[in-house]
Amino acid sequence: MFDALFKPFQCKSLNLPNRLVMAPMTRSHSPNGILGPDMAPYYARRAAANVGLIISEATGIARPGSLNDLDVPRFYGEAELAAWKTAVDAVHASGGQFVPQLWHVGAMRAAAHARRVDDALLESPSGLDAKGQLRNKPMTDSDIADTIAAYADAAANAKKMGCDGVEIHGAHGYLIDQFFWPLSNRREDQWGGNTLLERSRFAVEILKAVRASVGEDFAVILRVSQWKQQDYEARLAETPQELDAWLNLLSDAGVDIFHLSQRRFWEAEFAGSELNLAGWAKKLTGKPTITVGSVGLNGDFLSSFSGGGADQAANLDQLATRLEKGEFDLVAVGRALLQDPAWATKLKESRSDEMSSFNAASMLTVF
């Protein structure tokens, strides 16, 4: 039933042994921004157990306010990059491929977060957070130019250290996503506008700069979502036509693979079609896509934090059927792999009876 999940996949610099991807998940086990010593084995353990592609937890670019947690890793600086090189090599030695996810949180701040950076360092399109509340001053043209350059530099460093591609985090209400939304982007210059396409210029320029820094043969992945952390019902594109125009703008700017985040992969994106968001993205752009969202689980993202239960084998038959039909190309797995590093091997060997139910405590540990 699950043979489709274990077929090879190739796109530019990515040559994967199967279709399983470890989804990026923030772990906060990197004191002072340097990847912790337990993180390279953590990634390698999954690669050794039949996860073809490891996407790192989100990692900060070289901007003072790119991270809101001092224990989240940075992707710049000599010591920081040396630590990441150790993780890349460990994943390769274990038979997997490795892609870092590049991140800037923008004005996103968790309430009463003990490890957050000073709000004076906040960067956002209009000085507003994703809810439209005033947090700081708008980014200047110089701030925007330096941020675009920081993404490009991080991507170049990823290629230099032997990564197999790079992912740009453009989802979930963080900085790039804040430029997409009219509530948080009220600029009246070339970085704003009345339409989604106009407000996508920041993302487009980042993608162009990243592409120029890594060349044509290095895989560039972009993660986008309709929903934001504070609003699961939010939608950037209300119709397939709007989604078509938006994603093809980003595709033309340099995206090789779209990583489409939704709460539950099995839910249709638009009425009248069973296609999920990744399915629509592939249909509209012709580019490979990654689906993600409660794979192997019954619970959704929020239930993880309240101890919500999950059945590790749930919906996997539907997932395999959709993959076999070509609705999407790759499948990102998050919480199931936190719970059990050997999850993919158990799936491959039809040992679903050995898969344990998800426990929210897994999100607090690294093993």
C-alpha positions in Angstrom: 0.0 0.0 0.0 2.8 2.4 0.8 5.2 1.7 -2.1 4.6 5.1 -3.5 6.1 6.7 -0.5 9.4 4.8 -1.0 10.0 5.7 -4.7 13.0 7.9 -5.6 12.6 11.6 -6.4 14.9 14.0 -8.2 14.8 17.8 -8.7 18.0 19.6 -9.6 20.4 19.1 -6.6 17.9 16.9 -4.7 18.3 13.2 -5.4 16.1 11.5 -2.7 15.8 7.8 -2.0 12.1 8.2 -1.2 9.3 10.7 -0.8 9.4 11.2 2.9 10.5 14.5 4.4 11.1 15.6 7.9 9.1 18.7 8.4 10.8 21.8 10.0 10.0 22.0 13.7 11.4 24.5 16.1 13.2 22.7 19.0 14.9 25.5 20.9 17.9 23.3 21.8 20.6 25.6 20.5 21.9 27.8 23.3 22.9 31.3 22.2 21.9 30.4 18.6 24.5 27.7 18.0 23.1 24.3 17.1 23.2 22.1 20.2 25.4 19.0 20.3 22.4 16.7 20.4 20.9 18.1 17.2 23.2 16.5 14.6 22.4 13.0 16.0 18.7 13.9 16.2 18.6 14.7 12.5 20.8 11.8 11.5 18.7 9.3 13.4 15.7 10.1 11.2 17.8 10.0 8.0 19.1 6.5 9.0 15.5 5.3 9.4 14.3 6.0 5.9 13.5 9.7 5.9 14.9 10.8 2.5 15.0 14.5 3.1 15.6 16.3 6.4 14.5 20.0 6.5 16.0 21.7 9.5 14.1 23.5 12.1 13.7 27.2 11.1 17.0 29.0 11.4 17.7 32.7 11.6 19.2 34.8 8.9 21.7 37.6 9.7 19.3 40.2 10.9 19.2 41.3 14.6 15.5 40.6 14.9 15.2 37.5 12.8 14.6 35.2 15.8 12.4 35.6 18.9 14.1 32.9 20.9 17.8 32.9 21.8 17.8 29.1 21.8 16.8 28.8 18.2 19.8 28.3 15.9 21.2 31.0 13.6 22.5 30.3 10.1 25.3 32.8 10.0 28.6 33.3 11.9 31.6 31.0 11.9 30.7 28.9 15.0 27.1 28.7 13.9 27.9 27.5 10.4 30.5 25.0 11.6 27.8 23.4 13.9 25.4 23.2 10.9 28.1 21.5 8.8 28.3 18.8 11.5 24.6 18.2 11.1 24.8 18.1 7.3 27.6 15.6 7.3 25.8 13.4 9.8 22.7 13.3 7.7 24.7 12.5 4.6 26.5 9.7 6.4 23.2 8.3 7.4 21.9 8.1 3.8 19.7 11.2 3.8 19.8 14.7 2.2 19.6 18.0 4.1 18.0 21.3 3.5 18.1 24.2 6.0 15.0 26.4 6.4 15.8 30.1 6.4 13.6 32.3 8.7 12.8 35.7 9.8 10.0 35.9 12.4 9.2 39.6 11.7 6.9 41.0 14.3 5.8 37.6 15.5 6.3 37.5 19.3 5.0 34.9 21.8 3.4 36.6 24.8 5.6 36.6 27.9 8.3 34.7 26.1 11.2 34.6 28.5 13.8 34.2 25.8 12.6 36.7 23.2 14.8 39.4 21.9 14.2 43.1 22.6 11.1 44.5 20.8 13.3 47.3 19.6 14.7 44.9 17.1 11.4 44.0 15.5 11.1 44.2 11.8 7.9 44.3 9.8 6.5 45.9 6.7 4.5 48.7 8.5 5.6 48.4 12.1 2.6 46.2 12.8 2.3 42.5 13.9 0.2 40.0 12.0 -2.9 41.1 13.9 -2.4 44.7 12.8 -1.2 46.0 16.2 1.6 48.6 16.3 4.9 47.1 17.5 7.7 49.2 16.0 8.6 51.4 13.1 8.2 50.2 9.5 11.2 48.7 7.8 13.2 51.2 5.7 14.3 50.6 2.1 17.8 49.9 3.6 16.4 47.4 6.1 14.6 45.6 3.3 17.6 45.5 1.0 19.8 44.2 3.8 17.2 41.5 4.7 17.0 40.3 1.1 20.8 40.2 1.0 20.8 38.2 4.3 18.6 35.5 2.7 20.9 35.3 -0.3 24.0 35.0 1.8 22.4 32.3 3.9 21.5 30.3 0.8 25.0 30.7 -0.6 26.4 29.4 2.7 24.1 26.4 2.6 25.4 25.5 -0.9 29.0 26.1 0.2 28.7 23.7 3.2 27.2 20.9 1.1 23.5 21.2 1.7 21.3 19.7 -1.0 19.0 22.6 -1.4 17.5 25.5 0.7 14.0 26.3 1.9 12.6 29.8 2.4 10.0 30.1 5.2 7.2 32.3 3.7 4.3 31.1 5.8 2.4 31.3 9.1 2.5 35.0 9.7 6.3 35.5 9.8 8.1 38.3 8.0 7.7 37.3 4.4 4.0 36.4 5.1 3.5 39.7 6.8 4.3 41.4 3.5 1.6 39.3 1.8 -1.3 40.4 4.1 -3.1 43.8 3.8 -3.6 43.9 7.6 0.2 43.9 8.3 1.4 45.5 5.1 0.0 49.0 4.7 2.9 50.4 2.8 2.3 52.9 0.0 5.6 52.3 -1.8 6.8 49.6 -4.1 6.8 47.1 -1.2 3.0 47.4 -0.6 -0.1 47.6 -2.7 -3.8 46.9 -3.0 -3.3 43.4 -4.4 -1.6 40.2 -3.3 0.6 40.3 -6.3 1.8 43.8 -5.5 2.5 42.8 -1.9 4.5 39.8 -3.0 7.4 41.9 -4.3 9.4 41.3 -1.1 9.2 37.6 -1.6 9.9 37.8 -5.3 13.1 39.8 -4.7 14.2 37.4 -2.0 13.7 34.5 -4.4 15.6 36.3 -7.2 18.5 37.1 -4.9 18.6 33.5 -3.5 18.5 32.1 -7.1 21.4 34.4 -8.1 23.4 33.4 -5.1 23.1 29.6 -5.6 22.8 29.2 -9.4 20.2 27.4 -11.5 21.0 23.8 -10.5 20.5 24.2 -6.7 17.0 23.3 -5.4 15.1 26.2 -3.9 12.0 25.3 -1.9 9.4 27.9 -0.7 7.0 27.2 2.2 3.7 29.1 2.0 0.4 28.7 3.7 -3.1 30.2 3.5 -3.5 30.2 7.3 -1.6 32.1 9.9 -0.8 31.0 13.4 -3.4 33.3 14.9 -6.1 32.6 12.3 -6.7 29.2 10.8 -9.5 30.5 8.6 -7.3 33.2 6.9 -6.9 32.9 3.2 -4.6 34.8 0.9 -6.2 33.3 -2.2 -10.0 32.8 -2.1 -10.2 31.1 -5.6 -8.1 28.9 -7.8 -7.6 31.8 -10.1 -6.1 34.0 -7.4 -3.9 31.1 -6.2 -2.8 30.5 -9.8 -1.6 34.1 -10.3 0.1 34.3 -7.0 2.0 31.0 -7.1 3.1 31.4 -10.7 4.5 34.8 -9.8 6.6 33.1 -7.1 7.5 30.2 -9.4 8.8 32.6 -12.0 11.0 34.3 -9.4 12.9 31.1 -8.7 10.9 28.4 -6.8 11.7 24.8 -7.7 9.4 23.1 -5.2 6.5 24.5 -3.2 5.9 23.3 0.4 2.2 23.9 1.1 1.3 24.0 4.8 -2.2 23.2 5.8 -3.7 21.9 9.1 -4.9 18.5 7.6 -3.5 17.2 4.3 -6.7 15.4 3.5 -8.9 18.5 3.4 -9.9 20.0 0.0 -8.7 23.6 -0.6 -11.5 24.7 -2.8 -15.1 23.6 -3.3 -15.8 21.3 -6.2 -12.4 19.5 -6.1 -10.8 17.0 -3.7 -7.3 18.5 -4.3 -5.6 19.8 -1.2 -3.4 22.9 -1.3 -0.3 21.0 -2.5 -2.5 19.4 -5.2 -3.7 22.7 -6.5 -0.2 24.2 -6.4 1.2 21.3 -8.6 -1.8 21.6 -11.0 -1.4 25.3 -11.4 2.4 25.7 -11.6 3.6 22.4 -12.9 6.2 22.4 -10.1 6.8 19.6 -7.6 5.0 20.1 -4.3 5.3 18.9 -0.7 2.2 18.2 1.3 2.1 18.5 5.0 -0.4 18.6 7.8 -1.2 16.0 10.4 0.3 13.1 8.5 -0.2 10.0 10.5 -2.3 11.8 13.1 -5.9 12.4 14.0 -5.1 15.5 16.0 -4.2 18.9 14.5 -1.4 21.4 15.4 -3.1 23.0 18.4 -4.1 19.7 19.9 -0.4 18.8 20.2 0.0 21.5 22.9 -3.0 20.3 24.9 -2.0 16.6 24.9 -4.4 15.7 22.0 -4.2 12.1 21.1 -3.3 10.7 17.7 -3.4 7.5 15.7 0.0 7.1 13.9 -1.6 5.0 11.1 -4.6 7.3 10.5 -5.2 8.5 7.0 -2.0 6.9 5.6 -3.9 4.9 3.1 -5.5 8.0 1.7 -2.1 9.7 1.7 -0.5 6.9 -0.3 -3.4 6.9 -2.8 -3.1 10.6 -3.4 0.7 10.4 -3.9 0.3 7.5 -6.3 -2.2 9.5 -8.3 0.4 12.3 -8.6 -1.5 14.9 -6.6 1.7 15.9 -4.9 5.3 14.6 -4.9 6.7 14.6 -1.4 5.2 14.2 2.1 6.5 16.1 5.1 6.0 14.4 8.5 6.3 16.4 11.7 5.0 15.2 15.1 5.0 11.5 14.2 8.8 11.7 13.7 9.2 13.6 16.9 7.5 10.8 18.7 9.4 8.0 16.9 12.6 8.4 14.9 11.9 4.9 13.4 8.4 5.9 12.2 9.3 5.7 8.5 11.0 2.4 8.8 8.0 0.9 10.6 5.8 2.2 7.9 8.0 0.7 5.2 8.1 -2.7 6.9 4.3 -2.7 7.7 4.9 -2.5 11.4 2.1 0.0 12.1 1.2 -2.0 15.2 4.5 -0.8 16.7 3.7 2.9 16.1 3.0 4.6 19.4 0.3 7.4 19.7 1.7 10.9 19.7 2.4 12.4 23.1 2.8 16.1 23.5 5.8 15.6 25.7 7.8 14.6 22.6 7.8 18.3 21.6 9.9 19.2 24.7 12.7 16.7 24.1 15.3 15.9 21.5 16.1 12.2 20.9 
